[in-house]
């Protein structure tokens, strides 16, 4: 483990250019107004102009967020390493907000997968 990882210093998300964002997760969880947990996130993302009708826009913006944001390691589990990425997201309405996205880089894979995102 290098010093960068040990200190939690900011870095770029490993494999960010290949980040995987599941549109179904975005539509049903992050933008799902009836989801038990996601409905609170949906209110936030809706306020930026995102909607289930064009959930691919939020998916695309979160993939860009993975590349542009500042990452820090958030721990390991049996499947891989989690990272938090912090940065500004500009929604379709032009409104901007700080967002934290969480990604997991599964052991043996090169592309991180979106776990969740929330106001930051």
Secondary structure as UniProt FT lines:
FT   HELIX           3..7
FT   TURN            14..15
FT   HELIX           16..18
FT   HELIX           23..25
FT   HELIX           26..30
FT   TURN            33..34
FT   TURN            36..37
FT   HELIX           38..47
FT   TURN            48..49
FT   HELIX           52..54
FT   HELIX           55..68
FT   STRAND          70..76
FT   STRAND          80..90
FT   TURN            92..93
FT   STRAND          96..106
FT   TURN            107..108
FT   STRAND          113..119
//
